[in-house]
Amino acid sequence: IHLDYCSAGLMPPADFWPLAWIARASARSSALAARSDAGYRRGDRLALRQAELCLEQILGLLWEDASSPPPGPVDAALDDITRAIRQEPSRRWTVDELAARASLSRAQFTRRFTARAGMPPARYVARARTDRAHQLLTETHMSVTQVASTLGYTDVGHFSRQYKKHTGYSPGAARQTLRVKR
């Protein structure tokens, strides 16, 4: 399916299709365009409907790209920080250190991080630790004490309370449930 914008007598402004936007849209929609074209060429009713649906998806992707601004340097820094926390949840992360990484004040960092990640930094770190603890409890034979120590908890009781707060069950119960399932 070819959209001929100019045949209707409409000419877009010179800066209407920025090169970065075209590349992003092209990369995201090339498979849909190929599927749409194949369906259109087959010509049967189902194929034509498939072509229409693919075209709607392409237009939706183009609209998303055009209507949302590209992430800025602070957003990129926040994404890097969330990745770093996920990769190293046992580290003692402080809001001051994280704010410095993003080149923001402590208050501004907390506000932007919460908007981007959906929760405050301290809760995000606790969630990352709980997720890693669940992974270690389900995929290894480490004891609860070893898991707590690996994740930087000095008090096993505190670790157990945090784990239960986030998952709804204790680390021991999680391990026991998994042993029954295996």
C-alpha positions as CSV (number, residue, x, y, z in Angstrom):
1,I,0.0,0.0,0.0
2,H,1.5,3.3,-1.0
3,L,0.3,6.6,0.5
4,D,0.8,9.3,-2.0
5,Y,0.7,12.5,0.0
6,C,1.5,14.8,-2.8
7,S,-1.1,13.5,-5.3
8,A,-3.8,15.1,-3.3
9,G,-2.1,18.4,-3.9
10,L,-0.8,18.6,-0.3
11,M,2.9,19.3,0.3
12,P,4.3,18.8,3.8
13,P,6.7,21.4,5.1
14,A,10.4,20.7,4.5
15,D,11.0,19.8,8.2
16,F,7.8,17.6,8.4
17,W,9.7,14.3,8.4
18,P,12.9,14.6,10.6
19,L,15.4,12.0,9.6
20,A,15.7,10.5,13.1
21,W,11.9,10.2,13.2
22,I,11.8,8.5,9.8
23,A,14.5,6.0,10.7
24,R,12.7,5.1,14.0
25,A,9.3,4.8,12.3
26,S,10.9,2.8,9.4
27,A,12.6,0.3,11.8
28,R,9.5,-0.2,13.9
29,S,7.0,-0.6,11.0
30,S,8.9,-2.4,8.2
31,A,7.6,-5.8,9.2
32,L,4.0,-4.5,9.4
33,A,4.4,-2.8,6.0
34,A,5.6,-6.0,4.4
35,R,2.7,-8.0,5.9
36,S,0.2,-5.3,4.8
37,D,1.7,-5.3,1.2
38,A,1.6,-9.1,1.0
39,G,-2.0,-9.2,2.1
40,Y,-3.0,-6.4,-0.3
41,R,-1.4,-8.2,-3.2
42,R,-3.2,-11.5,-2.4
43,G,-6.5,-9.7,-2.8
44,D,-8.9,-12.0,-1.0
45,R,-11.2,-10.5,1.7
46,L,-9.3,-11.8,4.7
47,A,-6.0,-10.6,3.2
48,L,-7.4,-7.1,2.5
49,R,-8.7,-6.9,6.1
50,Q,-5.2,-7.9,7.3
51,A,-3.7,-5.2,5.2
52,E,-6.0,-2.6,6.7
53,L,-5.2,-3.7,10.2
54,C,-1.5,-3.6,9.5
55,L,-1.8,-0.1,8.0
56,E,-3.7,1.0,11.2
57,Q,-0.9,-0.4,13.3
58,I,1.7,1.5,11.2
59,L,-0.3,4.7,11.5
60,G,-0.6,4.2,15.3
61,L,3.2,3.7,15.6
62,L,3.8,6.8,13.5
63,W,1.4,8.8,15.6
64,E,3.1,7.6,18.8
65,D,6.5,8.6,17.5
66,A,5.3,12.0,16.3
67,S,3.3,12.9,19.4
68,S,5.8,11.9,22.1
69,P,9.0,13.7,22.5
70,P,12.2,11.7,22.4
71,P,13.7,10.9,25.8
72,G,16.0,13.6,27.1
73,P,19.4,13.2,28.8
74,V,17.8,13.1,32.2
75,D,15.5,10.3,31.2
76,A,18.4,8.4,29.7
77,A,20.3,8.8,33.0
78,L,17.3,7.6,35.0
79,D,17.0,4.5,32.7
80,D,20.7,3.8,33.3
81,I,20.2,4.2,37.1
82,T,17.3,1.7,37.1
83,R,19.4,-0.8,35.1
84,A,22.3,-0.3,37.5
85,I,20.1,-0.9,40.5
86,R,18.7,-4.1,38.9
87,Q,22.2,-5.3,38.1
88,E,23.6,-4.7,41.5
89,P,20.7,-4.7,44.1
90,S,23.1,-5.6,47.0
91,R,24.9,-2.3,46.7
92,R,24.1,0.3,49.3
93,W,22.4,2.8,47.1
94,T,21.8,6.3,48.5
95,V,19.5,8.9,47.0
96,D,22.3,11.5,47.2
97,E,24.6,9.2,45.1
98,L,21.8,8.5,42.6
99,A,20.9,12.1,42.3
100,A,24.5,13.0,41.6
101,R,24.6,10.4,38.8
102,A,21.6,12.0,37.2
103,S,23.0,15.6,37.8
104,L,19.9,16.5,39.7
105,S,19.1,17.8,43.2
106,R,17.9,15.2,45.7
107,A,14.3,16.5,45.6
108,Q,14.3,16.8,41.8
109,F,15.8,13.4,41.4
110,T,13.2,11.8,43.7
111,R,10.4,13.5,41.8
112,R,11.7,12.5,38.3
113,F,12.6,9.0,39.4
114,T,9.2,8.4,40.9
115,A,7.5,9.6,37.8
116,R,9.7,7.5,35.5
117,A,9.9,4.2,37.6
118,G,6.5,4.4,39.3
119,M,7.8,4.4,42.8
120,P,10.3,6.3,45.0
121,P,14.0,5.3,44.7
122,A,14.2,3.5,48.1
123,R,11.1,1.4,47.3
124,Y,12.6,0.6,43.8
125,V,15.8,-0.6,45.4
126,A,13.8,-2.7,47.9
127,R,11.8,-4.2,45.0
128,A,14.9,-5.0,43.0
129,R,16.4,-6.8,46.1
130,T,13.1,-8.7,46.6
131,D,13.0,-9.7,42.9
132,R,16.7,-10.9,43.1
133,A,15.9,-12.7,46.3
134,H,13.0,-14.5,44.7
135,Q,15.3,-15.5,41.8
136,L,18.0,-16.8,44.2
137,L,15.4,-18.7,46.3
138,T,13.8,-20.3,43.3
139,E,16.9,-21.0,41.1
140,T,19.6,-21.9,43.7
141,H,19.9,-24.0,46.8
142,M,21.1,-21.0,48.9
143,S,19.7,-20.7,52.4
144,V,17.6,-17.8,53.4
145,T,20.5,-16.5,55.4
146,Q,22.8,-16.8,52.4
147,V,20.4,-15.0,50.2
148,A,20.0,-12.2,52.7
149,S,23.7,-11.8,53.1
150,T,24.3,-11.9,49.3
151,L,21.8,-9.0,48.9
152,G,23.5,-6.8,51.6
153,Y,21.1,-7.4,54.5
154,T,22.9,-7.8,57.8
155,D,19.7,-8.8,59.6
156,V,17.9,-11.9,58.3
157,G,14.7,-10.9,60.1
158,H,14.6,-7.5,58.3
159,F,15.2,-9.3,55.0
160,S,12.3,-11.7,55.7
161,R,10.0,-8.9,56.6
162,Q,10.9,-6.9,53.5
163,Y,10.4,-10.1,51.4
164,K,7.0,-10.8,52.9
165,K,6.0,-7.1,52.5
166,H,6.6,-7.2,48.8
167,T,5.6,-10.8,47.9
168,G,3.0,-11.6,50.5
169,Y,4.8,-14.7,51.8
170,S,8.0,-15.4,53.7
171,P,11.2,-16.5,52.0
172,G,11.0,-19.9,53.7
173,A,7.4,-20.4,52.5
174,A,8.5,-19.4,48.9
175,R,11.2,-22.0,49.0
176,Q,8.8,-24.7,50.5
177,T,6.1,-24.0,47.8
178,L,8.7,-24.4,45.1
179,R,10.0,-27.7,46.5
180,V,6.4,-29.0,46.5
181,K,6.0,-27.9,42.8
182,R,9.2,-29.5,41.7
